[in-house]
Amino acid sequence: MGTVEYIQHHLTNNSVGEGFWTFHLDTIAVSFMLGALMIFVSMRLVKQMEAGTPGGFQNFVESILDFVSVNVRDAFPGHNPLIAPLALTIFIWVWLMNFMDLIPVDLFPYLFQLISGDSHAYLKIVPTTDLNTTLAMSLTVFCLIVFYSIKIKGVWGYTKMFLFHPFGKFFIPVNIIMTFIEEVSKPLSLALRLFGNLFAGELVFLLIALIGGTLAVGAAALFWAPLQVLLDLAWLIFHLLVITLQAFIFMVLTIVYLGMAHEEAH
C-alpha cells in the first residue's frame, strides 16, 4: 500500500448506504461504546462513593465536577438544572472521543481486519475526526439555544432579535441577515473547530507512522526508527493538551451560548 493509499484508508469510515443516508458504522459504534462506558463508570462510582475517606479515583472525579461547576457558575447567569449535567456530559464524552486519537493508528484497524477477514476493511475509531459527529453535537446545542431563547424571551422577543438587532428598526433587512449569520455561526464554529483540530492531529499521527513504514529500511532504521519514537512521544504529549483544550472549549462555548439564550430581551 502506497503512502497516499495508506492515509486515505485510515481516514475513510466504515459505512453503509449512499448519499444523505450514509451511516458511518465505526463512528456510531465507538461513540455509543464511549457513552456507555461513561454511564457505567458513573453508576459504579455512585454506588461505591465514600463520604469519609474517598479514594484516588473518586477524588479525581470530584475535581472534574468542581471544575465544571466553577465554569458553569462563572459563565451562566441564573440557574437551570440542565446546564451543569449537560456541560459535564459534553466535557467527558468529547474528551473520551478525542482520546481515541492517542491510540496507535494501526492497532484497531489491524485487529478489525484480522477479525473480519478483510485486509482492506475500513475502521476509523476517532469519532470527532468525523464531521457528522461534531455537527450532530453542535446542532443539538443549537436546538437548545433556540428553545431557551424562545422560552425566556417569548416568540415576539426572539423575533425582535432578528428584526432590530444590531442596527435598529431602520435596517430590518440588514438586521435579519446579520443576526441569521450570527446564529448559524454558533453551531458551525462549534463543529468545525473541534473537527478541524482533531482531523489535523490524526493526520499528523499518520504522517509520523509513515516514517517507520517508508523510511526505516535497512541501516536507515537506526536513524528513522528512534526519530519516529521521539516524534510520536512529543506529538502525543502535545496532543494530550489539545484534546483536553478542545473538550473544554466545546463545553465553555455551550455554557456561554446557552447563557446568552437565557438573557431577558430588552
C-alpha positions as CSV (number, residue, x, y, z in Angstrom):
1,M,0.0,0.0,0.0
2,G,1.4,3.4,-1.0
3,T,1.6,6.5,1.1
4,V,-1.5,8.1,-0.3
5,E,-3.5,4.9,-0.2
6,Y,-2.4,4.4,3.5
7,I,-3.6,7.8,4.5
8,Q,-6.8,7.6,2.6
9,H,-7.5,4.1,4.0
10,H,-7.1,5.4,7.6
11,L,-9.2,8.5,7.0
12,T,-12.2,6.5,5.4
13,N,-15.1,5.5,7.6
14,N,-16.7,2.0,7.6
15,S,-20.1,3.0,6.2
16,V,-23.3,1.7,4.7
17,G,-25.8,3.5,2.5
18,E,-25.4,6.2,-0.1
19,G,-25.7,10.0,-0.2
20,F,-27.5,11.7,2.7
21,W,-28.4,8.3,4.2
22,T,-24.8,7.1,4.6
23,F,-24.2,5.8,8.1
24,H,-20.7,5.7,9.4
25,L,-20.8,2.5,11.5
26,D,-17.4,2.9,13.2
27,T,-18.3,6.4,14.3
28,I,-21.7,5.3,15.7
29,A,-20.3,2.2,17.4
30,V,-17.3,4.0,19.1
31,S,-19.4,7.0,20.2
32,F,-22.0,4.7,21.8
33,M,-19.4,2.5,23.4
34,L,-17.7,5.5,25.0
35,G,-21.0,6.9,26.1
36,A,-21.9,3.6,27.6
37,L,-18.5,3.4,29.3
38,M,-19.1,6.9,30.8
39,I,-22.5,5.9,32.1
40,F,-21.3,2.5,33.5
41,V,-18.3,4.1,35.4
42,S,-20.6,6.9,36.7
43,M,-23.1,4.3,38.1
44,R,-20.4,2.2,39.7
45,L,-18.9,5.3,41.2
46,V,-22.2,6.4,42.7
47,K,-22.7,3.0,44.3
48,Q,-19.2,3.0,45.7
49,M,-18.9,6.6,46.9
50,E,-17.4,7.1,50.3
51,A,-18.3,10.1,52.4
52,G,-15.4,9.9,54.8
53,T,-12.1,9.0,53.1
54,P,-12.7,8.8,49.3
55,G,-10.2,7.0,47.1
56,G,-8.0,8.5,44.4
57,F,-10.4,7.9,41.5
58,Q,-13.3,9.4,43.5
59,N,-11.1,12.5,44.2
60,F,-10.3,12.8,40.6
61,V,-13.9,12.6,39.5
62,E,-14.9,15.2,42.2
63,S,-12.2,17.5,41.0
64,I,-13.8,17.3,37.5
65,L,-17.2,18.0,38.9
66,D,-15.8,21.0,40.8
67,F,-14.1,22.2,37.7
68,V,-17.3,22.1,35.6
69,S,-19.3,23.6,38.4
70,V,-17.0,26.6,38.6
71,N,-17.2,27.2,34.8
72,V,-21.0,27.0,34.9
73,R,-21.2,29.3,37.8
74,D,-18.9,31.9,36.2
75,A,-20.3,31.7,32.6
76,F,-24.0,31.0,33.1
77,P,-26.4,33.7,34.5
78,G,-29.2,32.5,36.8
79,H,-30.0,28.8,37.4
80,N,-31.0,26.0,35.1
81,P,-30.7,22.4,36.4
82,L,-29.9,21.1,32.9
83,I,-26.8,23.2,32.3
84,A,-24.3,21.6,34.7
85,P,-25.1,18.0,33.8
86,L,-25.1,18.9,30.1
87,A,-21.7,20.6,30.4
88,L,-20.2,17.7,32.3
89,T,-21.5,15.2,29.8
90,I,-20.1,17.2,26.9
91,F,-16.7,17.7,28.5
92,I,-16.2,14.0,29.4
93,W,-17.8,12.5,26.3
94,V,-15.9,14.8,23.9
95,W,-12.6,14.2,25.8
96,L,-13.1,10.4,25.6
97,M,-13.8,10.6,21.8
98,N,-10.7,12.8,21.4
99,F,-8.6,10.4,23.5
100,M,-9.1,7.7,20.9
101,D,-6.7,9.8,18.7
102,L,-3.9,8.8,21.1
103,I,-4.2,5.1,20.4
104,P,-1.7,3.9,17.8
105,V,-3.3,4.5,14.4
106,D,-2.7,1.0,13.0
107,L,-3.7,-1.0,16.1
108,F,-7.5,-1.2,15.9
109,P,-7.7,-1.2,12.1
110,Y,-5.3,-4.2,12.0
111,L,-7.3,-6.1,14.7
112,F,-10.5,-5.3,12.9
113,Q,-9.1,-6.7,9.6
114,L,-8.0,-9.9,11.4
115,I,-11.5,-10.4,12.9
116,S,-13.4,-9.5,9.7
117,G,-11.0,-11.4,7.4
118,D,-11.0,-8.4,5.0
119,S,-7.5,-7.0,4.6
120,H,-9.0,-3.8,3.1
121,A,-11.7,-3.2,5.8
122,Y,-12.1,0.3,6.9
123,L,-12.1,1.4,10.6
124,K,-11.9,5.0,11.8
125,I,-12.0,5.0,15.6
126,V,-11.9,8.7,16.4
127,P,-15.5,10.0,16.3
128,T,-14.5,13.6,16.5
129,T,-12.5,13.3,13.2
130,D,-15.9,12.7,11.6
131,L,-17.7,16.0,10.8
132,N,-21.0,14.2,11.2
133,T,-20.3,13.7,14.9
134,T,-19.2,17.3,15.7
135,L,-22.1,18.7,13.6
136,A,-24.6,16.4,15.4
137,M,-23.4,17.6,18.8
138,S,-23.4,21.3,17.8
139,L,-26.8,21.1,16.2
140,T,-28.2,19.6,19.4
141,V,-26.7,22.5,21.4
142,F,-28.2,24.9,18.8
143,C,-31.6,23.4,19.2
144,L,-31.3,24.0,23.0
145,I,-30.2,27.6,22.3
146,V,-33.3,28.3,20.1
147,F,-35.6,26.5,22.6
148,Y,-34.4,28.5,25.6
149,S,-34.3,31.8,23.6
150,I,-38.0,31.4,22.7
151,K,-38.9,30.2,26.3
152,I,-37.1,33.1,28.0
153,K,-37.8,35.9,25.5
154,G,-41.0,34.7,24.1
155,V,-41.8,34.3,20.4
156,W,-42.0,38.0,19.8
157,G,-38.9,38.7,21.8
158,Y,-37.0,36.2,19.8
159,T,-38.4,37.6,16.5
160,K,-37.4,41.1,17.6
161,M,-33.8,40.0,18.0
162,F,-33.8,39.3,14.2
163,L,-35.7,42.4,13.3
164,F,-34.0,45.1,15.4
165,H,-30.5,43.7,16.3
166,P,-27.9,45.1,15.8
167,F,-28.7,48.3,13.8
168,G,-32.2,49.2,15.0
169,K,-35.6,49.5,13.3
170,F,-34.4,51.3,10.1
171,F,-32.2,48.5,8.9
172,I,-34.5,45.5,9.3
173,P,-33.3,43.6,6.2
174,V,-29.7,44.0,7.2
175,N,-30.5,43.0,10.8
176,I,-32.2,39.8,9.7
177,I,-29.2,38.8,7.6
178,M,-26.6,39.8,10.2
179,T,-28.5,38.0,13.1
180,F,-29.1,34.9,10.9
181,I,-25.4,34.7,10.2
182,E,-24.6,35.2,13.9
183,E,-26.9,32.5,14.9
184,V,-25.8,30.0,12.3
185,S,-22.2,30.7,13.1
186,K,-22.6,29.2,16.6
187,P,-23.1,25.6,15.6
188,L,-20.7,25.9,12.7
189,S,-17.9,27.2,14.8
190,L,-18.5,24.6,17.5
191,A,-18.5,21.8,14.9
192,L,-15.7,22.9,12.6
193,R,-13.3,23.9,15.4
194,L,-13.4,20.5,17.1
195,F,-13.4,18.6,13.8
196,G,-10.5,20.6,12.3
197,N,-8.2,20.3,15.3
198,L,-8.8,16.5,15.7
199,F,-8.6,15.8,12.0
200,A,-5.3,17.6,11.7
201,G,-4.0,15.8,14.8
202,E,-4.9,12.4,13.3
203,L,-3.2,13.3,10.0
204,V,0.0,14.2,11.9
205,F,0.0,10.8,13.6
206,L,-0.4,9.1,10.3
207,L,2.5,11.1,8.8
208,I,4.7,10.1,11.8
209,A,3.6,6.5,11.4
210,L,4.7,6.6,7.7
211,I,8.3,7.3,8.9
212,G,8.6,3.7,10.1
213,G,6.8,2.2,7.2
214,T,8.6,4.0,4.3
215,L,11.9,5.4,5.5
216,A,13.1,2.9,8.2
217,V,14.5,0.3,5.8
218,G,17.8,-1.5,6.4
219,A,20.5,0.5,8.1
220,A,18.4,3.7,7.8
221,A,16.2,2.2,10.5
222,L,18.9,3.0,13.1
223,F,18.1,6.7,12.5
224,W,14.5,6.8,11.4
225,A,13.0,4.4,14.0
226,P,14.3,6.3,17.0
227,L,13.2,9.6,15.4
228,Q,9.7,8.2,14.9
229,V,9.5,7.2,18.6
230,L,10.6,10.7,19.7
231,L,8.2,12.4,17.3
232,D,5.4,10.2,18.4
233,L,6.1,10.8,22.1
234,A,6.4,14.6,21.6
235,W,3.2,14.8,19.5
236,L,1.3,12.6,21.9
237,I,2.2,14.8,24.9
238,F,1.2,18.0,22.9
239,H,-1.9,16.4,21.6
240,L,-3.0,15.4,25.1
241,L,-3.2,19.1,25.8
242,V,-5.0,19.7,22.5
243,I,-7.8,17.1,23.1
244,T,-8.4,18.4,26.6
245,L,-8.4,22.0,25.4
246,Q,-10.9,21.2,22.6
247,A,-13.3,19.4,25.0
248,F,-13.0,22.4,27.4
249,I,-13.7,24.9,24.6
250,F,-16.7,23.0,23.4
251,M,-18.1,22.8,26.9
252,V,-17.5,26.5,27.7
253,L,-19.0,27.8,24.4
254,T,-22.0,25.6,25.1
255,I,-22.4,27.2,28.5
256,V,-21.9,30.7,27.1
257,Y,-24.3,30.3,24.2
258,L,-27.0,28.9,26.5
259,G,-26.3,31.7,28.9
260,M,-26.9,34.2,26.1
261,A,-30.2,32.4,25.3
262,H,-31.3,32.9,28.9
263,E,-30.8,36.6,28.9
264,E,-34.1,38.6,29.0
265,A,-35.0,40.6,26.0
266,H,-34.6,44.4,26.3
